[in-house]
Amino acid sequence: MTAQNDNEQAQIKAERHKARQQKVKAGVDAKIAAAQEEKGILLVLTGNGKGKSTSGFGTVARAVGHGKKAAVVQFIKGTWECGERNLLEGAGVEFHVMCTGFTWETQDKEKDTAAAVLAWEAAEKLLQDESIDCLMLDELTYMVSYHYLDVERVLNALKNRPPMQHVIITGRACHRAIIELADTVSEVQPLKHAFEAGIKAQQGFDY
């Protein structure tokens, strides 16, 4: 009698689980059916947590893996060897690098501004190039928040890019106007970070 009751209870649970999953599937299917527009996506990866650039590079690699043409403009981190750059340049990804390093190292606003403008000019050309399917603007947010680049100039270029071009912007404290323009925004927040425990950044993992 107990075994029979157990079997009945198990069957009831299985039926309830199936009903719940069918409801979930129906909701997902409805969203898929409603999402039929195709356009270039503006993706913003912001927040204080680790992994924004890494995520962006993953999307670039995905595009390349599908035979798409991609390009990257890097702001700030240009003096560090970049493992992603080593890999992706070999796969035909075009890189433009600001090459001044971190702003707290240069301590020269005039020099940083000039370098940012030069890198942004390369970005503007790529934002007008219909052959570029996916463009990553790594650490662009700092250039706007430090007022090295005018936000309206940035917005204008983003708004007038080729309609099917995907753009990825990374960096902390993204300007509100860029967030409002974006199609997808993900905020990465830290719970723990090895650096705060005195562990240095390590090649092959952090850069």
C-alpha atoms as a printed R data frame, in Angstrom:
    type eleno elety resid chain resno      x      y       z
1   ATOM     1    CA   MET     A     1  0.000  0.000   0.000
2   ATOM     2    CA   THR     A     2  2.822  2.380   0.858
3   ATOM     3    CA   ALA     A     3  4.645  1.622  -2.392
4   ATOM     4    CA   GLN     A     4  1.464  2.307  -4.355
5   ATOM     5    CA   ASN     A     5  0.979  5.631  -2.580
6   ATOM     6    CA   ASP     A     6  4.590  6.555  -3.277
7   ATOM     7    CA   ASN     A     7  4.120  5.772  -6.960
8   ATOM     8    CA   GLU     A     8  0.951  7.849  -7.100
9   ATOM     9    CA   GLN     A     9  2.670 10.783  -5.399
10  ATOM    10    CA   ALA     A    10  5.618 10.513  -7.769
11  ATOM    11    CA   GLN     A    11  3.261 10.491 -10.753
12  ATOM    12    CA   ILE     A    12  1.406 13.549  -9.447
13  ATOM    13    CA   LYS     A    13  4.703 15.410  -8.953
14  ATOM    14    CA   ALA     A    14  5.839 14.434 -12.447
15  ATOM    15    CA   GLU     A    15  2.579 15.687 -13.968
16  ATOM    16    CA   ARG     A    16  2.804 18.965 -12.051
17  ATOM    17    CA   HIS     A    17  6.407 19.421 -13.169
18  ATOM    18    CA   LYS     A    18  5.437 18.737 -16.777
19  ATOM    19    CA   ALA     A    19  2.554 21.232 -16.563
20  ATOM    20    CA   ARG     A    20  4.877 23.914 -15.155
21  ATOM    21    CA   GLN     A    21  7.474 23.299 -17.856
22  ATOM    22    CA   GLN     A    22  4.834 23.396 -20.577
23  ATOM    23    CA   LYS     A    23  3.702 26.773 -19.252
24  ATOM    24    CA   VAL     A    24  7.298 28.034 -19.260
25  ATOM    25    CA   LYS     A    25  7.809 26.751 -22.807
26  ATOM    26    CA   ALA     A    26  4.627 28.444 -23.987
27  ATOM    27    CA   GLY     A    27  5.853 31.756 -22.574
28  ATOM    28    CA   VAL     A    28  9.291 31.384 -24.186
29  ATOM    29    CA   ASP     A    29  7.769 30.361 -27.518
30  ATOM    30    CA   ALA     A    30  5.503 33.417 -27.449
31  ATOM    31    CA   LYS     A    31  8.476 35.735 -26.856
32  ATOM    32    CA   ILE     A    32 10.435 34.094 -29.670
33  ATOM    33    CA   ALA     A    33  7.472 34.442 -32.010
34  ATOM    34    CA   ALA     A    34  7.121 38.139 -31.111
35  ATOM    35    CA   ALA     A    35 10.843 38.926 -31.547
36  ATOM    36    CA   GLN     A    36 11.157 38.963 -35.332
37  ATOM    37    CA   GLU     A    37 12.992 42.253 -35.948
38  ATOM    38    CA   GLU     A    38 16.619 42.029 -37.082
39  ATOM    39    CA   LYS     A    39 18.938 44.981 -36.422
40  ATOM    40    CA   GLY     A    40 22.364 45.846 -35.153
41  ATOM    41    CA   ILE     A    41 22.434 45.565 -31.362
42  ATOM    42    CA   LEU     A    42 24.104 48.118 -29.094
43  ATOM    43    CA   LEU     A    43 25.318 46.178 -26.063
44  ATOM    44    CA   VAL     A    44 26.663 47.927 -22.965
45  ATOM    45    CA   LEU     A    45 28.652 45.963 -20.377
46  ATOM    46    CA   THR     A    46 29.130 48.173 -17.338
47  ATOM    47    CA   GLY     A    47 29.415 48.002 -13.542
48  ATOM    48    CA   ASN     A    48 32.297 47.662 -11.089
49  ATOM    49    CA   GLY     A    49 32.771 43.911 -11.410
50  ATOM    50    CA   LYS     A    50 35.434 41.943 -13.287
51  ATOM    51    CA   GLY     A    51 34.688 40.412 -16.681
52  ATOM    52    CA   LYS     A    52 33.195 43.173 -18.839
53  ATOM    53    CA   SER     A    53 35.934 43.193 -21.470
54  ATOM    54    CA   THR     A    54 36.220 39.427 -21.280
55  ATOM    55    CA   SER     A    55 32.528 39.109 -22.060
56  ATOM    56    CA   GLY     A    56 32.848 41.581 -24.915
57  ATOM    57    CA   PHE     A    57 35.753 39.677 -26.424
58  ATOM    58    CA   GLY     A    58 33.706 36.492 -26.161
59  ATOM    59    CA   THR     A    59 31.014 38.084 -28.312
60  ATOM    60    CA   VAL     A    60 33.644 39.207 -30.837
61  ATOM    61    CA   ALA     A    61 35.008 35.657 -30.957
62  ATOM    62    CA   ARG     A    62 31.486 34.345 -31.502
63  ATOM    63    CA   ALA     A    63 31.015 36.704 -34.448
64  ATOM    64    CA   VAL     A    64 34.329 35.604 -35.980
65  ATOM    65    CA   GLY     A    65 33.361 31.981 -35.453
66  ATOM    66    CA   HIS     A    66 30.312 32.587 -37.634
67  ATOM    67    CA   GLY     A    67 32.410 34.132 -40.392
68  ATOM    68    CA   LYS     A    68 31.533 37.727 -39.487
69  ATOM    69    CA   LYS     A    69 33.974 40.617 -39.775
70  ATOM    70    CA   ALA     A    70 34.867 42.210 -36.432
71  ATOM    71    CA   ALA     A    71 37.027 45.055 -35.155
72  ATOM    72    CA   VAL     A    72 38.117 46.332 -31.739
73  ATOM    73    CA   VAL     A    73 39.107 49.782 -30.489
74  ATOM    74    CA   GLN     A    74 40.786 49.657 -27.074
75  ATOM    75    CA   PHE     A    75 40.927 52.664 -24.780
76  ATOM    76    CA   ILE     A    76 43.159 52.880 -21.659
77  ATOM    77    CA   LYS     A    77 44.718 49.383 -21.538
78  ATOM    78    CA   GLY     A    78 46.967 49.766 -24.558
79  ATOM    79    CA   THR     A    79 50.347 49.306 -22.855
80  ATOM    80    CA   TRP     A    80 49.432 45.867 -21.465
81  ATOM    81    CA   GLU     A    81 49.862 42.747 -23.550
82  ATOM    82    CA   CYS     A    82 46.393 41.519 -24.404
83  ATOM    83    CA   GLY     A    83 45.853 37.773 -24.798
84  ATOM    84    CA   GLU     A    84 42.566 38.336 -26.620
85  ATOM    85    CA   ARG     A    85 44.300 40.622 -29.090
86  ATOM    86    CA   ASN     A    86 47.034 38.040 -29.686
87  ATOM    87    CA   LEU     A    87 44.367 35.494 -30.567
88  ATOM    88    CA   LEU     A    88 41.854 37.614 -32.463
89  ATOM    89    CA   GLU     A    89 44.321 39.506 -34.652
90  ATOM    90    CA   GLY     A    90 45.414 36.115 -35.923
91  ATOM    91    CA   ALA     A    91 41.783 35.488 -36.865
92  ATOM    92    CA   GLY     A    92 41.626 38.690 -38.907
93  ATOM    93    CA   VAL     A    93 40.152 41.057 -36.307
94  ATOM    94    CA   GLU     A    94 41.300 44.657 -36.798
95  ATOM    95    CA   PHE     A    95 42.577 46.374 -33.624
96  ATOM    96    CA   HIS     A    96 43.121 50.065 -32.877
97  ATOM    97    CA   VAL     A    97 44.746 50.684 -29.497
98  ATOM    98    CA   MET     A    98 44.983 53.967 -27.588
99  ATOM    99    CA   CYS     A    99 48.395 52.941 -26.207
100 ATOM   100    CA   THR     A   100 48.692 55.450 -23.365
101 ATOM   101    CA   GLY     A   101 47.946 52.968 -20.595
102 ATOM   102    CA   PHE     A   102 45.896 53.683 -17.496
103 ATOM   103    CA   THR     A   103 45.020 57.314 -16.832
104 ATOM   104    CA   TRP     A   104 46.316 57.162 -13.264
105 ATOM   105    CA   GLU     A   105 49.734 56.276 -14.694
106 ATOM   106    CA   THR     A   106 50.013 59.041 -17.307
107 ATOM   107    CA   GLN     A   107 48.559 61.821 -15.094
108 ATOM   108    CA   ASP     A   108 48.539 63.982 -18.218
109 ATOM   109    CA   LYS     A   109 45.030 65.006 -19.246
110 ATOM   110    CA   GLU     A   110 46.127 66.794 -22.400
111 ATOM   111    CA   LYS     A   111 48.054 63.754 -23.625
112 ATOM   112    CA   ASP     A   112 45.228 61.379 -22.692
113 ATOM   113    CA   THR     A   113 42.633 63.565 -24.410
114 ATOM   114    CA   ALA     A   114 44.660 63.696 -27.619
115 ATOM   115    CA   ALA     A   115 45.128 59.922 -27.554
116 ATOM   116    CA   ALA     A   116 41.427 59.352 -26.867
117 ATOM   117    CA   VAL     A   117 40.416 61.574 -29.780
118 ATOM   118    CA   LEU     A   118 42.817 59.756 -32.092
119 ATOM   119    CA   ALA     A   119 41.413 56.369 -31.054
120 ATOM   120    CA   TRP     A   120 37.862 57.678 -31.377
121 ATOM   121    CA   GLU     A   121 38.554 58.876 -34.916
122 ATOM   122    CA   ALA     A   122 39.444 55.275 -35.773
123 ATOM   123    CA   ALA     A   123 36.214 54.159 -34.084
124 ATOM   124    CA   GLU     A   124 34.163 56.654 -36.088
125 ATOM   125    CA   LYS     A   125 35.532 55.250 -39.351
126 ATOM   126    CA   LEU     A   126 34.614 51.734 -38.248
127 ATOM   127    CA   LEU     A   127 31.155 52.952 -37.216
128 ATOM   128    CA   GLN     A   128 30.666 54.067 -40.839
129 ATOM   129    CA   ASP     A   129 31.983 50.846 -42.365
130 ATOM   130    CA   GLU     A   130 29.174 48.545 -43.509
131 ATOM   131    CA   SER     A   131 31.616 45.630 -43.834
132 ATOM   132    CA   ILE     A   132 32.156 45.567 -40.045
133 ATOM   133    CA   ASP     A   133 29.546 43.269 -38.528
134 ATOM   134    CA   CYS     A   134 30.681 43.562 -34.903
135 ATOM   135    CA   LEU     A   135 32.643 46.399 -33.284
136 ATOM   136    CA   MET     A   136 33.907 46.419 -29.705
137 ATOM   137    CA   LEU     A   137 34.700 49.772 -28.046
138 ATOM   138    CA   ASP     A   138 36.610 48.529 -25.028
139 ATOM   139    CA   GLU     A   139 36.673 50.897 -22.008
140 ATOM   140    CA   LEU     A   140 34.975 53.686 -23.980
141 ATOM   141    CA   THR     A   141 32.895 54.688 -20.940
142 ATOM   142    CA   TYR     A   142 35.933 56.216 -19.211
143 ATOM   143    CA   MET     A   143 36.653 58.495 -22.171
144 ATOM   144    CA   VAL     A   144 33.193 59.991 -21.805
145 ATOM   145    CA   SER     A   145 33.115 60.188 -18.004
146 ATOM   146    CA   TYR     A   146 36.570 61.852 -17.934
147 ATOM   147    CA   HIS     A   147 35.360 64.298 -20.626
148 ATOM   148    CA   TYR     A   148 38.085 63.264 -23.064
149 ATOM   149    CA   LEU     A   149 35.310 62.683 -25.608
150 ATOM   150    CA   ASP     A   150 32.099 64.633 -26.073
151 ATOM   151    CA   VAL     A   151 29.115 62.404 -25.359
152 ATOM   152    CA   GLU     A   152 27.055 63.952 -28.176
153 ATOM   153    CA   ARG     A   153 29.784 63.105 -30.676
154 ATOM   154    CA   VAL     A   154 29.755 59.522 -29.439
155 ATOM   155    CA   LEU     A   155 25.964 59.275 -29.536
156 ATOM   156    CA   ASN     A   156 25.805 60.699 -33.044
157 ATOM   157    CA   ALA     A   157 28.239 58.100 -34.362
158 ATOM   158    CA   LEU     A   158 26.387 55.266 -32.636
159 ATOM   159    CA   LYS     A   159 23.007 56.397 -33.922
160 ATOM   160    CA   ASN     A   160 24.198 56.746 -37.511
161 ATOM   161    CA   ARG     A   161 26.149 53.504 -37.836
162 ATOM   162    CA   PRO     A   162 25.118 50.864 -40.421
163 ATOM   163    CA   PRO     A   163 21.745 49.410 -39.407
164 ATOM   164    CA   MET     A   164 22.991 45.828 -39.065
165 ATOM   165    CA   GLN     A   165 26.242 46.614 -37.233
166 ATOM   166    CA   HIS     A   166 26.504 45.272 -33.679
167 ATOM   167    CA   VAL     A   167 28.461 47.398 -31.174
168 ATOM   168    CA   ILE     A   168 29.766 46.403 -27.749
169 ATOM   169    CA   ILE     A   169 30.745 49.114 -25.238
170 ATOM   170    CA   THR     A   170 32.541 48.184 -22.025
171 ATOM   171    CA   GLY     A   171 33.622 50.054 -18.903
172 ATOM   172    CA   ARG     A   172 32.448 51.335 -15.559
173 ATOM   173    CA   ALA     A   173 30.019 54.197 -14.984
174 ATOM   174    CA   CYS     A   174 28.508 54.268 -18.449
175 ATOM   175    CA   HIS     A   175 26.915 57.613 -19.299
176 ATOM   176    CA   ARG     A   176 23.136 57.594 -18.873
177 ATOM   177    CA   ALA     A   177 22.540 58.748 -22.456
178 ATOM   178    CA   ILE     A   178 24.476 55.784 -23.844
179 ATOM   179    CA   ILE     A   179 22.555 53.405 -21.581
180 ATOM   180    CA   GLU     A   180 19.276 54.879 -22.806
181 ATOM   181    CA   LEU     A   181 20.361 54.398 -26.414
182 ATOM   182    CA   ALA     A   182 21.525 50.802 -25.867
183 ATOM   183    CA   ASP     A   183 19.396 47.780 -26.733
184 ATOM   184    CA   THR     A   184 20.939 45.548 -24.077
185 ATOM   185    CA   VAL     A   185 22.667 46.616 -20.861
186 ATOM   186    CA   SER     A   186 24.329 44.260 -18.399
187 ATOM   187    CA   GLU     A   187 25.737 45.479 -15.105
188 ATOM   188    CA   VAL     A   188 28.549 43.381 -13.615
189 ATOM   189    CA   GLN     A   189 28.813 43.744  -9.847
190 ATOM   190    CA   PRO     A   190 31.641 42.427  -7.637
191 ATOM   191    CA   LEU     A   191 31.045 40.139  -4.693
192 ATOM   192    CA   LYS     A   192 34.734 39.313  -4.193
193 ATOM   193    CA   HIS     A   193 37.906 40.202  -6.084
194 ATOM   194    CA   ALA     A   194 41.311 38.550  -5.733
195 ATOM   195    CA   PHE     A   195 43.108 41.897  -6.088
196 ATOM   196    CA   GLU     A   196 41.496 43.148  -2.864
197 ATOM   197    CA   ALA     A   197 43.081 40.161  -1.103
198 ATOM   198    CA   GLY     A   198 46.528 41.122  -2.385
199 ATOM   199    CA   ILE     A   199 46.633 38.769  -5.369
200 ATOM   200    CA   LYS     A   200 48.284 40.331  -8.417
201 ATOM   201    CA   ALA     A   201 46.834 40.364 -11.931
202 ATOM   202    CA   GLN     A   202 48.155 37.311 -13.757
203 ATOM   203    CA   GLN     A   203 48.865 36.725 -17.431
204 ATOM   204    CA   GLY     A   204 46.525 34.284 -19.102
205 ATOM   205    CA   PHE     A   205 43.777 34.897 -16.599
206 ATOM   206    CA   ASP     A   206 43.433 38.626 -15.915
207 ATOM   207    CA   TYR     A   207 44.945 39.868 -19.186
